[in-house]
Amino acid sequence: MNNPYGLVLGGGGAKGAFEIGVWQALREQHIEIGAVIGTSVGALNAAIIVQNQFDLAYSFWSNLTLSQVLDLKNQVNQKYLEKWSHGNFEAFRSGFLNLLFDGGLNISPLRDSLKNLISEEAVRNSPIRFGLVTVDLTNLTPRQLMIEDIPDGQLHDYLLASSALPVFQKQEIDGNIYLDGGFFDNVPVNFMVEQGFKKIISVELPVVGIKRSVSDPKIEQINISSKQIRGGMLDFNEVNIHSNMELGHLETLKALDVLSGKSYYLDLSRKSPVFDCFSKHIGQSLPSVRLNNKMHALLSLPPTDDQNAILKKLGELHKRTEFKNFQLAPSMLEITAKVLGIEKLKAYSADALILLILKQFHAFLNEDRDLLKTPGMINHLTMPGLNQTFTHFSVLYFVFLVLRDDLPVERTAWFTHLFTPEMILAVIALLNIHTCIRQIANEK
């Protein structure tokens, strides 16, 4: 192998669908994996990955239901389970106390599912090494085990031991009781380091668990995570599972620098003539004196200020947004898309996102056409006590364009103060997008 990566998968119950999306992206980018080590659901996914059967894994997760994990007949009610699944610690604590002496939640369906999904022979014979983390509760010691450390015939037992939350049935192996590996190390990067890997990709799911700092500072680590992962630990909702798989896929492509962006996933390597024009045109004069004056007024700049002054002002506004650590031009596109509510869970070329921005903007204008035709609406908008109905971005943008030039400066200033930094950047973006589209059309 040519210096392959070690892949570390964290625990997180149903949120583990995210890790299948990570695997999908790694496969697409031909990233060589030499070993996979996981905790809890990460261990289950690790065993699936070393078998190298992506279609089987994707199908399993796509069709996974709670009944394939737990037998809830005569057990705990759904209300309690919902609270615990979404990380309610008090529900977790009380559930542990209530169920500890009652045998715990029955996870025999999960054992049956794993027998159908994971072949111990395939895991042992795989060229990709496999490992997991669990805790020996009887001896109060963590167990970090590679496949060669697991006795023949006991892989499924140890997979369940790695996933043994306190509210589940006790997982016993050779007389010892085991607990979920997340109680020792939910993202076992150091265990992967001990296997000799210097390049590591780690996946961390947003759940409560112990995460140990990396002991070797020379490790090259790519960490993949997202605060946008949906659902709770036992929330096997089909929509959430598919969303989380796609989120894992896109976040991994971003982590590998195939895609860029903050809230959106942009492929800036694809040909995008409108975006190229847009990037170069930001800060330049608009095609009419009237629009130019409006842009300067929106930025609180004198009409005579040049491109450097405009770019400086845009930079100041950009720093006041959550996109401040990203480049200005793509950030302005993302901000505009966000203001207009465009879907995020998708990879876009810059021009594809621009097209959706324009479609969404015009759709909003059509929805608001009756409002925009209200007699005297423009005059009323410049008076104190603006109705909240008019805070819709498309309406504000339209009103900004048709605002009378003879209004007193203070009234114009009052109106422009309705715009947040994000809205101002979105307005400037739309003005420049329309300018570039006209320019490109005239060149043809």
Residue pairs with C-beta under 8 A, 6 or more apart in sequence:
1 32
1 34
2 32
3 198
3 199
4 32
4 33
4 34
4 35
4 197
4 199
5 31
5 32
5 33
5 34
5 197
5 199
5 200
5 201
6 33
6 34
6 35
6 36
6 37
6 192
6 195
6 197
6 199
6 200
6 201
7 26
7 33
7 35
7 36
7 37
7 46
7 49
7 200
7 201
7 202
7 203
8 36
8 37
8 38
8 42
8 187
8 188
8 189
8 191
8 192
8 200
8 201
8 202
8 203
9 16
9 19
9 36
9 37
9 38
9 39
9 41
9 42
9 43
9 45
9 46
9 203
10 38
10 39
10 40
10 42
10 182
10 186
10 187
10 202
10 203
10 204
10 205
10 207
10 209
10 211
11 38
11 39
11 40
11 41
11 42
11 43
11 163
11 180
11 181
11 182
11 186
11 205
11 207
11 209
12 18
12 40
12 41
12 42
12 205
12 206
12 207
12 209
12 229
12 233
13 40
13 41
13 85
13 207
13 232
13 233
13 234
14 41
14 64
14 85
14 231
14 232
14 233
14 234
14 235
14 236
14 237
14 240
14 241
15 41
15 205
15 206
15 207
15 229
15 231
15 233
15 244
16 40
16 41
16 42
16 44
16 45
16 61
16 205
17 61
17 240
17 241
17 242
17 244
17 245
17 248
18 203
18 205
18 226
18 229
18 244
18 245
18 247
18 248
18 251
19 41
19 42
19 45
19 203
19 205
19 248
20 45
20 57
20 58
20 61
20 245
20 248
21 244
21 245
21 246
21 247
21 248
21 249
21 250
21 251
21 252
22 201
22 203
22 224
22 248
22 249
22 251
22 252
23 45
23 49
23 54
23 57
23 248
24 54
24 58
24 245
24 248
24 249
24 252
25 248
25 249
25 250
25 252
25 253
25 256
25 258
26 33
26 201
26 252
27 54
28 253
29 253
29 256
29 258
31 201
31 256
33 49
33 128
34 128
34 129
34 197
35 128
35 129
35 130
35 131
35 192
35 195
35 197
36 46
36 49
36 50
36 128
36 129
36 130
36 131
37 43
37 46
37 130
37 131
37 132
37 133
37 146
37 188
37 191
37 192
37 195
38 44
38 45
38 46
38 47
38 131
38 132
38 133
38 162
38 188
39 132
39 133
39 162
39 180
39 181
39 182
39 185
39 186
39 187
39 188
39 209
40 162
40 163
40 165
40 180
40 181
40 182
40 186
41 163
41 205
42 187
42 203
42 205
43 132
43 133
43 134
43 159
43 162
43 163
43 181
44 114
44 118
44 159
44 162
44 163
45 57
46 130
46 131
46 132
47 118
47 123
47 130
47 132
47 155
47 159
48 56
48 57
48 60
48 117
48 118
49 57
49 128
50 122
50 123
50 126
50 128
50 129
50 130
51 118
51 119
51 122
51 123
51 126
52 126
52 128
56 117
57 117
58 245
60 113
60 117
61 241
61 245
62 238
62 241
62 242
62 245
64 113
64 236
64 241
65 236
66 72
66 234
66 236
67 109
68 109
68 110
68 113
68 236
69 107
69 109
69 110
69 113
69 234
69 236
70 105
70 106
70 107
70 109
70 110
70 234
71 105
71 106
71 107
71 108
71 109
72 78
72 81
72 105
72 106
75 105
75 106
76 95
76 99
76 105
76 167
80 91
80 95
81 234
82 232
82 235
83 91
84 91
84 92
84 95
84 167
84 232
84 233
84 234
85 231
85 232
85 233
85 234
85 235
86 231
86 232
86 233
86 235
87 207
87 208
87 232
87 233
89 208
92 166
92 167
95 166
95 167
96 166
96 167
99 105
99 166
99 167
100 166
103 169
103 170
104 166
104 167
104 168
104 169
104 170
105 167
105 168
105 169
106 169
107 160
107 163
107 168
107 169
108 169
110 160
110 163
111 156
111 160
114 156
114 159
114 160
115 156
118 155
118 156
118 159
120 152
120 153
120 155
120 156
123 130
123 147
123 155
124 147
124 155
129 146
129 147
129 195
130 146
130 147
131 144
131 145
131 146
131 147
131 188
131 191
131 192
131 195
132 144
132 145
132 158
132 159
132 162
132 181
133 142
133 143
133 144
133 145
133 162
133 181
133 184
133 185
133 188
133 191
134 142
134 143
134 145
134 158
134 161
134 162
134 164
134 178
134 179
134 180
134 181
134 184
135 141
135 142
135 143
135 178
135 179
135 180
135 181
135 183
135 184
136 142
136 143
136 176
136 177
136 178
137 176
137 177
137 178
137 179
138 175
138 176
138 177
139 176
142 181
142 184
142 185
143 178
144 185
144 188
144 191
144 194
145 158
146 195
147 155
150 158
154 173
157 171
157 173
158 173
158 178
160 171
161 171
161 173
161 178
161 179
162 178
162 180
162 181
163 180
163 181
164 170
164 171
164 178
164 179
164 180
165 179
165 180
166 179
166 180
170 177
171 177
171 178
171 179
172 178
181 188
182 207
182 209
182 210
183 209
183 210
184 210
185 191
185 210
185 211
185 212
186 204
186 207
186 209
186 210
186 211
187 202
187 203
187 204
187 209
187 211
187 212
188 212
189 200
189 202
189 212
189 214
189 219
189 221
190 212
190 214
190 215
190 216
192 200
193 200
193 214
193 215
193 216
193 219
198 218
198 219
198 220
199 219
199 220
200 219
200 220
200 221
200 222
201 221
201 222
201 224
202 221
202 222
202 223
202 224
203 223
203 224
203 225
203 248
204 211
204 223
204 224
204 225
205 225
205 229
206 225
206 226
206 227
206 229
207 233
214 221
222 255
222 256
223 255
224 248
224 251
224 252
224 255
225 251
226 247
226 248
226 251
228 247
228 344
229 244
229 247
230 237
230 240
230 243
230 244
231 237
231 240
231 241
231 244
243 345
246 345
247 345
250 259
250 265
250 345
250 346
250 347
253 259
253 265
253 347
254 260
254 261
254 265
258 267
259 265
259 266
259 267
259 347
260 266
260 268
260 326
260 330
261 326
261 330
261 334
262 322
262 323
262 325
262 326
262 331
262 334
263 322
263 323
263 334
263 337
263 338
263 344
264 333
264 334
264 337
264 338
264 342
264 344
264 348
264 353
265 344
265 346
265 347
265 348
266 330
266 333
266 334
266 347
266 348
266 349
266 350
266 353
267 347
267 348
267 349
267 350
268 275
268 330
268 349
268 350
270 349
270 350
270 351
271 349
271 351
272 349
272 350
272 351
272 352
272 354
273 351
273 440
274 350
274 351
274 354
274 433
274 436
274 437
274 440
275 329
275 333
275 350
275 351
275 354
277 436
277 439
277 440
278 329
278 333
278 350
278 354
278 429
278 432
278 433
278 436
279 329
281 432
281 435
281 436
281 439
282 311
282 314
282 328
282 329
282 332
282 428
282 432
283 307
283 308
283 310
283 311
283 314
284 307
285 292
285 307
286 292
286 295
286 431
286 432
286 435
287 435
287 438
290 405
291 401
291 431
292 303
293 303
293 405
294 400
294 401
294 403
295 310
295 428
295 431
296 302
296 303
296 305
296 310
297 412
297 413
297 416
298 400
298 416
298 419
298 424
298 427
298 428
299 310
299 313
299 314
299 317
299 424
299 428
300 313
300 413
300 416
301 309
301 310
301 313
311 328
314 328
314 332
314 425
314 428
315 328
317 421
317 424
317 425
318 324
318 328
318 331
318 332
318 421
318 425
320 421
321 331
321 335
321 421
321 422
321 425
323 331
323 334
323 335
326 334
330 350
331 425
332 425
332 426
332 428
332 429
333 350
333 353
333 354
333 357
333 429
335 422
335 425
335 426
335 429
336 357
336 425
336 426
336 429
336 430
337 353
337 356
337 357
338 422
339 393
339 422
339 423
339 426
340 357
340 360
340 361
340 364
340 393
340 394
340 426
341 360
342 353
342 356
342 357
342 360
348 356
354 433
357 429
357 430
357 433
358 433
361 394
361 397
361 430
364 392
364 393
364 394
365 372
365 394
365 398
368 392
368 394
368 395
368 398
371 377
371 389
371 390
371 395
372 395
372 398
377 399
378 399
378 402
378 403
378 404
380 387
381 390
381 399
381 415
382 403
382 407
382 411
382 412
382 414
382 415
384 414
386 418
389 395
390 396
390 399
391 418
393 423
393 426
396 418
396 419
396 423
397 426
397 427
397 430
399 415
400 415
400 416
400 419
400 427
403 412
403 415
416 424
419 427
